[in-house]
Amino acid sequence: MLLAVAEAGSFTAAAKRLGRATSAVSYAIDTLEAQLGLALFDRGTTRKPTLTAQGEAIVSEAKAVAYSVETLRARVRGFLDDLEPEVSLAVDSLLPGDRLTALLRAFNGQFPTVPCA
């Protein structure tokens, strides 16, 4: 909910995006603020809440967590699709560096969750 409100710019827009009532989104944010013990949004006198300095920092961390969760989900999908969990590569020094770089970029584009060692 936090990321939805931050990205949408308002509780109403986030509620529409999430298919929830505005009051449910507002309650969720109020509950999160109470649990954290700090205000994430400055509701002030405008209809659109703005992130506080602490809210901006928390949103930044929440984005990192969301990215990590998506990476984890992609890794699990890779396991379910029988992808190798890791690839080791030995390269001859005669292989041109630009070709190796292109190959590794293409591999990473197709299999982003498989680390190369």
C-alpha positions, 0 to 999 in steps of 0.5 A: 500500500505504501508504494502504491500511495507514493507512486500514485500520489494520493490515497484515492488514486492508490485505492483505484489502482489497488481496487480497494476503498480509499478508507481501507488504504488510508487505514492501512497507512495510518496503521503502518505509521502507528507501528513505525512510530513516525509520520510517512505522509504530511497530510497538511492542508492539501488533498494530496499527501506528500512524503515526509523526509522519513517517508521518502527514506522508508519508501526507498527501503520498501522499493529495495525490499519489493525488488528483492522479493521480485528477484526471489520469485524469479529465482523460484520460477527458474528452479521450477523451470529446471534452470541451473542455479549457477553457471561457471565459465572458463574463457580462453584469453584469445576470445575477444573481450567485446564478444565475451561482453556481448555474450554475457549481456545476452545470457543475463538478459535471458536468464537474469536470476542465474549468477555467473561465477 
